[in-house]
Amino acid sequence: MPHTASRHLAEGPRVGIRHYTYADGAEFIARVRESEDLHRPWLFPPATTEAYTAYAGRLIEDPTKAGFLVCEKDGGADGVPGTGAIAGFVNINNIVHGGFLCGALGYGAFAHAAGRGLMREALGLVVGYAFGPMRLHRLEINAQPGNTASLALARSCGFRREGFSPKMIYIDGEWRDHERWAITAETRASG
């Protein structure tokens, strides 16, 4: 079923963002499978129906998470106008309210969309949505030092490097070093 712009929470010139649904499983899994070479060793999104259902369920039901699918407005890699093909995803994890009002971002492009600037546009939309309707104050990105594409995306969207954390996150059977990047509502507004 095509995804229409009316379901988007926010839109830019080329992409819209919307929440995950369980019905997105088949397309998401197909995109993950065709993007394995792009994602490894940085990212391991769900590649089976069961894994997608559990993953999407956490993003749909857990109030400490918010998941956004990045959908092309003018069609997908197949060139069919208006298909709303899923180009990637941006998730806000570990959302904390109260005095913190923050969350940690995770994201990934799919192979057909990589290198086209769609994720930069989408990350900007998610940041705007997080600081707008979600009323968060701070967003963080933790990226492995060798993941130059992820670091470039963070930098291009106005995130500032705050530090380096050795052995910070357990990925693919090993504790991995990460650079910490962040943006606040005030720094985004002044940038």
N, C-alpha and C positions, 0 to 999 in steps of 0.2 A: 504494500500500500504506500503510495507517495506521501511524503511528509510535507505539509503545507506551511507557509509562512505564518499563518494565523496561530500556529502552535508555538512559535518562537517567543522566548522570554525577552530577547533583545536581538536586534539585527544590525549588521553593518552592510556595506555595499555588496559583499560577496558571500557572506555566511550569516547564519542565524544560530542561536544557541537555544536548546530546549532540554528538558529533563529526560532521563532515560525512561523507557517503558520496557515491559517484559517482551512485547511484540517486536522490539528491535534486535532480539537475539540472533536471528539468522543472518541479517546483514552485518551486524557487529562481528560475529564469529568469522564470517567470510573475509571481512576486512583485516581482522587480526591475522588470519592464516596467510593472507597475501602480503602481509607486512612484517613477517617474522624476521627477515634479514635486516630490516630497518630498526626494529625494536631491540634486538639482542646486542649487547648484554645488559642494556639499561632498564628494560621494561618487559613485563610478562603479563599482559592483559589476558583475560579468559578466552580460551580457544575451543571450549566445548559448550554444549547447551546447558549442562548441569552447572558448570563453572560460571557461565554468564548469568544464569538465573540467581545464583547465590550472590554474585558480585552486584548485579543490578538491584537485587533485593536490599542489600545493605545501603546502597546509594538512594534508594527510594524511601526506605522505611526508617533509617537511623537518623535522628535529628542532629547528630554530630557530623553528618556528611551531606554534601550536595553534589550531585553529578550532572554534568552538562554535555550533551552530544553536540558536536559542531557539524552543522548541516549546510551543504552548498545551496545557495539560493537559486543559481542559474543552471542547476543540473549537475550531474556527476561526471565521472570519467567517461561514461558512455555518451555524453553530449546531449542527452535527452533533457530538454528544458523542464524545469520545475520538479525534478525527481527528488530533490532534497537529500541527495546521497550523503551518507555519514562520512565526513572527512577526518574526524578525530574526536577527541574527548578532552575535557578539562574537569577535574574533580576537586572539590574542596573537602579535605579530610580534617579530622581533629578540631572541629569547630568548638570554640569555647566562648561562652557568653559571660556576662558579668563585667568585671573590670578589664578583661582581656579583649573581648570582641575580635577574635582572630581565627584564622584557619590556615591550613597547609595545602598548597596546590600540588597536584600531580596531573600530568597531561601527556598526550601522545598524538601524533599525526598518523594517518594511514598512508601507505605507500603511494597511492594514486594522487594524494593531496600534498605530499611532502615537497618542500622547496618552493611553494607557490604563494607564500605569505598568508595563507588562510588561518594558520594557527596564531599568528601575530594579531590578526583582526579578532579572532575568537577569544584569545586571552584578554585583550582589551575589553571585550564585551563582558566577559565573566568578572573581571575586576570591577567594572562599572556596576554590574548587577550586585556584586558582593558589597560594595560600598554604598549602593543605593538601597534597593528593596530589602536586602538581607541585613543591612545596618551594621556590617562589620567595620572594624577600624584598621586592621592590619592583616596582610596576607604574606605568607612565606613560601619560598620555593627552595627545596633542597635537591641539588643536582650533583652527580658525580663529576669530579674535575675533568675527566676525559670526554664527557658528553658535551662537546662543543656546540651542537645545535641547540640543546636545552639552555645552556648558559647564554648563548646569543639571543635566544628568545626572551629570557628573563631581562637581560640588559636592554633590549630594544623596546620592551614594554614599561621601562621606567623603574624596574626593581634595582635596588642597590645591594652590592655585596657587603655582608655583615661579618662574615668569618668563615672559618674552616673547622669542620668537626670530623676528627678521625674515627673510623669504625662506627659510624652513626646509624646506618640502616642495614638490616639483614636482607640481602638480595642474592638470589641464585646460589644459596649455600654458603655465603660469606658475608662478613661484616664489611661494609663499604664506606670509604671516606666520602664526604659531601661538602660542597660549598653551600653556605646559607645566604640566601638573597631575600629581601623583603621590600614591601611598599606599604605605606599608610595612606589613609584617605587624604591627609594634609599634603604629603609629598606628591601624590598624584595630582591634586588640585593645583599645586604650585608649579608642576612640571609642564 
